[in-house]
Amino acid sequence: MQRLDSLKFVFSNELALSIPENFNKKIDIIDEIEHVSYSLKPKLTRTGIKGIYRNNNNFVVEVSSKLIPGEYYNMMNINNIERYFDAINNSGLIQFDTKTIIENSHVLSCDTTNNIPGIENVATYINPLQIYKVNDKFVCKLYKNESIIFHKNVKILKTGEHLKLYDKFKELGKSKKKEDEQFLNNIDIEKFRNVLRIESRFNSLKLMRKYFNVSDTTLFNILNSNENVNLNIFNRITDINNIDTETFTNYKSLVQMRENKITRASIEKKAGMIQIIKMLNNDIGLIRMFINTGSTANNSAKIKEYKSLIKSINDVENNSSIDERVNEIKEYLKVA
């Protein structure tokens, strides 16, 4: 089921009535032709209704799932979309027949979103994903312990794939806006504790047609799409077929060491030690023989350092944290 956190849709202005005093009028002269449009007065916007616009042909409405606090966890979907459109209608800002508008609306942009609950430490799913900076098809930005964002590496970012993975509970607690504080009083924020939220953003009709597998972007087509949109984008990000597997594995090991606060200089020093460990198949006995051969010095400190490094490497290999996290996210998305 598609779940939309935000939605921007358009429909014929013949299908709705607007209250003139609620809107600001704007006149633009383009090629000596007068174009008149109307936009909802900023003071009338509210939590869940971002904007309403009208020109000679169409209405455009922007809403978010915050409009109905009780539905915020589930977001807008095929089962509750009438409730959301009734709420828009009942706002007094615009008047229409709910079913008519739903049947005749086209989506201009949307965020499709999955909540993955039961993640005790969301940061351990977010931070390791920075490894996929190696996929140069995407631009990656990490906000450590909070979120990671991937944009398709194109000139105009908003026209490409966009995927964000973040700690929803932390995100809700960060806002200091008065309207958000009021909103938080109307939801059960504990529902979002230990929730990893995965969200894609679509501002391109072409991309929507592709990822939702629809011939046109009517609201019904988008909501009824059976495509696993976020999983498909996540697969594209984590597809590293164009990168040498051994190089990628080695890079993951280096990143793991950096995450464990080991300095770059120390890593460079240890790189040779790691190679020796691999050559001697992690056998500390052989490593001790190698160190002591032809040496009369007390090498116990060096041997201890090798032991520590072997443990560190084994911990990474045993945990396989990056691969495990990626595979877990994919499995969650398959059933989300």
C-alpha positions in Angstrom: 0.0 0.0 0.0 1.3 3.5 -0.9 1.5 5.8 2.1 2.0 9.5 1.3 3.4 11.9 3.8 2.8 14.9 1.5 0.8 15.4 -1.6 0.4 18.2 -4.2 -2.5 17.7 -6.6 -4.3 19.5 -9.3 -7.9 19.5 -10.6 -10.2 21.7 -12.7 -11.3 24.9 -11.1 -14.8 24.1 -12.3 -15.0 21.4 -9.6 -14.6 23.6 -6.6 -15.5 27.0 -5.1 -13.1 29.3 -3.3 -13.9 32.1 -0.9 -12.5 35.3 -2.5 -11.5 36.9 0.8 -9.3 33.9 1.6 -7.0 34.5 -1.3 -4.5 37.1 -2.6 -4.8 38.0 -6.2 -1.7 38.2 -8.4 -1.4 39.6 -12.0 1.5 38.7 -14.2 2.1 40.1 -17.7 3.7 37.4 -19.9 4.2 38.2 -23.6 1.8 41.1 -23.2 -0.9 38.8 -21.9 -2.4 39.2 -18.5 -2.3 36.1 -16.3 -4.4 36.2 -13.1 -3.8 33.8 -10.2 -4.8 33.5 -6.6 -3.0 32.0 -3.6 -4.3 31.3 -0.1 -3.3 34.1 2.3 -0.3 32.9 4.3 -2.1 33.6 7.6 -4.7 31.1 6.7 -2.3 28.2 6.1 -2.4 25.6 8.9 -0.8 22.4 10.0 -1.5 20.0 7.2 -2.5 22.5 4.6 0.5 24.1 3.0 -1.1 26.0 0.3 -4.0 26.4 -2.2 -3.6 28.1 -5.6 -5.9 28.9 -8.4 -5.6 30.2 -11.9 -8.1 30.4 -14.8 -8.0 26.7 -15.3 -7.0 24.8 -12.2 -6.8 24.5 -8.5 -3.6 23.2 -6.9 -3.6 22.0 -3.3 -0.7 21.0 -1.1 -1.4 19.0 2.0 0.5 16.8 4.4 -0.5 13.8 6.5 -0.3 16.1 9.6 -3.8 17.4 8.6 -5.4 14.5 10.6 -3.2 13.8 13.7 -4.9 10.5 14.4 -3.9 9.2 10.9 -0.4 10.7 11.0 1.4 7.4 11.6 -0.4 5.7 8.7 -0.3 8.8 6.5 -2.5 9.3 3.4 -3.4 6.0 1.8 -6.2 4.5 -0.3 -8.2 3.6 2.9 -8.3 7.0 4.5 -7.9 9.5 1.5 -11.6 10.4 1.8 -11.1 11.5 5.4 -8.2 13.8 4.3 -10.2 15.4 1.5 -13.2 15.8 3.8 -10.8 17.6 6.2 -9.7 20.0 3.4 -13.3 20.6 2.4 -14.3 21.2 6.1 -11.5 23.7 6.6 -13.7 26.4 5.0 -10.9 27.5 2.7 -12.3 25.8 -0.3 -15.5 23.9 -1.1 -15.9 20.8 -3.3 -17.5 17.3 -3.5 -14.9 14.9 -2.0 -15.5 11.9 -4.3 -15.6 14.1 -7.4 -12.2 15.7 -6.5 -10.6 12.4 -5.7 -11.7 10.9 -9.0 -10.5 13.9 -11.0 -7.2 14.9 -9.4 -3.7 14.4 -10.8 -0.7 14.2 -8.6 2.0 16.8 -9.2 4.4 15.7 -6.4 4.3 13.4 -3.4 6.4 11.7 -0.7 5.9 8.0 -0.4 6.9 6.7 3.0 7.4 3.6 5.1 7.7 3.4 8.8 9.8 0.5 10.1 9.1 0.0 13.8 11.0 -1.9 16.5 14.5 -0.5 15.6 16.1 -0.2 19.0 19.0 1.9 17.8 18.0 3.7 14.6 21.4 5.3 14.2 23.0 1.8 13.6 20.9 1.6 10.5 21.6 5.1 9.3 25.3 5.7 9.8 26.7 2.6 8.0 24.8 3.6 4.8 27.3 6.4 4.2 29.5 3.6 2.7 27.3 3.9 -0.4 28.9 7.2 -1.2 31.0 5.0 -3.4 28.0 4.7 -5.7 28.6 7.8 -7.8 25.2 7.6 -9.3 23.9 9.3 -6.1 25.0 12.2 -3.9 24.9 11.3 -0.3 24.6 13.5 2.8 24.8 12.1 6.3 23.6 13.8 9.5 25.1 11.4 11.9 22.8 9.4 14.2 19.8 11.3 12.7 19.4 10.9 8.9 21.0 10.1 5.6 19.8 11.5 2.2 20.5 10.2 -1.2 19.9 12.3 -4.4 20.4 11.0 -7.9 23.5 12.7 -9.3 21.8 14.9 -11.9 22.1 18.6 -12.6 18.6 19.4 -11.2 18.3 17.4 -8.0 14.5 17.7 -7.7 14.1 15.8 -11.0 16.0 12.8 -9.8 15.5 10.0 -7.3 15.5 11.1 -3.7 15.5 8.8 -0.7 15.8 9.8 3.0 16.2 7.4 5.9 15.9 9.0 9.3 15.0 8.6 13.0 11.4 9.8 13.1 11.3 10.2 16.8 14.3 12.5 16.8 12.9 14.4 13.9 9.7 15.1 15.7 11.5 16.2 18.8 13.8 18.7 17.1 11.2 21.2 15.8 10.7 24.3 17.8 7.9 25.7 15.7 4.8 26.7 17.7 2.5 24.9 15.3 4.5 21.7 15.6 4.4 21.9 19.3 0.6 22.1 19.1 0.6 19.2 16.6 2.7 17.0 18.9 0.2 17.5 21.7 -2.4 15.8 19.4 -0.5 12.7 18.6 1.0 9.8 20.5 4.7 10.6 19.9 5.8 7.3 21.6 4.4 5.5 18.5 7.4 6.9 16.6 10.1 5.8 19.1 12.4 3.3 17.5 11.0 4.0 14.1 13.2 4.1 11.0 11.4 6.2 8.4 12.2 5.8 4.7 10.8 8.4 2.4 11.2 9.1 -1.3 10.2 12.4 -2.9 8.8 12.8 -6.4 8.6 16.2 -8.2 8.7 14.7 -11.7 5.8 13.2 -13.5 8.2 11.1 -15.5 9.7 9.6 -12.4 6.3 9.0 -10.8 5.1 7.1 -13.9 8.3 5.0 -13.8 8.4 4.1 -10.1 4.6 3.8 -9.5 4.4 1.9 -12.9 1.4 4.0 -14.1 0.4 5.4 -17.4 -0.7 8.7 -15.9 -0.5 10.2 -12.4 -4.1 10.3 -11.4 -4.5 10.2 -7.6 -6.2 6.8 -7.8 -3.4 5.4 -9.9 -0.7 6.6 -7.5 -2.6 5.3 -4.4 -3.5 2.0 -6.0 0.0 1.3 -7.3 1.4 -2.1 -6.2 5.0 -1.1 -6.8 7.4 -1.2 -3.8 8.7 2.2 -4.6 11.2 2.8 -1.7 12.6 -0.7 -2.0 13.3 -0.2 -5.7 15.1 3.1 -5.1 17.0 1.6 -2.2 18.1 -1.3 -4.4 19.5 1.2 -6.9 21.5 2.9 -4.2 23.0 -0.2 -2.8 23.7 -1.8 -6.2 27.5 -1.7 -6.5 27.9 -4.0 -9.5 30.0 -1.3 -11.1 32.5 -1.4 -8.2 35.1 -4.1 -7.6 33.8 -6.2 -4.8 37.2 -6.7 -3.0 37.8 -2.9 -3.2 34.4 -2.2 -1.7 34.9 -4.8 1.1 38.2 -3.3 2.0 36.7 0.2 1.9 34.0 -0.9 4.3 36.7 -2.2 6.7 38.5 1.2 6.6 35.3 3.1 7.2 34.5 0.8 10.1 37.9 1.7 11.7 37.3 5.4 11.1 33.9 5.0 12.8 35.7 3.4 15.8 37.7 6.7 16.1 40.9 5.3 14.7 42.9 8.1 13.0 43.8 8.1 9.4 47.5 8.0 10.2 46.9 4.9 12.4 44.9 3.3 9.7 47.6 3.9 7.1 50.1 2.3 9.5 47.8 -0.6 10.2 47.1 -1.3 6.5 50.3 -3.2 6.2 49.6 -5.1 9.4 46.1 -6.1 8.1 47.8 -7.4 4.9 50.2 -9.5 7.0 47.2 -10.8 9.0 45.4 -11.8 5.8 48.6 -13.4 4.4 49.0 -15.5 7.6 45.2 -16.3 7.8 44.7 -14.6 11.2 47.0 -17.2 12.8 48.5 -15.4 15.8 51.1 -18.1 16.2 52.4 -17.6 12.7 52.3 -13.8 13.3 54.4 -14.2 16.5 56.9 -16.3 14.6 57.1 -13.6 11.8 57.7 -10.8 14.4 60.3 -12.7 16.4 62.3 -14.1 13.5 65.7 -12.5 13.6 64.7 -10.2 16.5 66.1 -10.1 20.0 63.8 -7.3 21.2 60.8 -7.8 23.4 57.9 -7.8 20.9 55.1 -8.4 23.3 53.6 -5.0 22.8 53.6 -5.4 19.0 52.1 -8.9 19.3 49.4 -7.5 21.5 48.7 -4.8 18.9 48.3 -7.6 16.3 45.9 -9.5 18.6 43.8 -6.4 19.1 43.7 -5.7 15.4 42.7 -9.3 14.6 39.8 -9.0 17.1 38.7 -5.7 15.5 38.7 -7.3 12.1 36.9 -10.4 13.3 34.3 -8.3 15.1 33.6 -6.4 11.8 33.4 -9.7 9.9 31.3 -11.4 12.5 28.9 -8.5 12.8 28.9 -7.7 9.1 27.0 -4.6 10.3 26.7 -2.9 6.9 25.6 -5.9 5.0 23.2 -7.0 7.8 21.7 -3.6 8.1 21.2 -3.3 4.3 19.6 -6.7 4.1 17.4 -6.1 7.1 16.1 -2.8 5.6 15.3 -4.6 2.4 13.4 -7.3 4.2 11.5 -4.7 6.2 10.6 -2.9 3.1 9.3 -6.0 1.4 6.6 -6.4 4.1 6.1 -2.7 5.0 
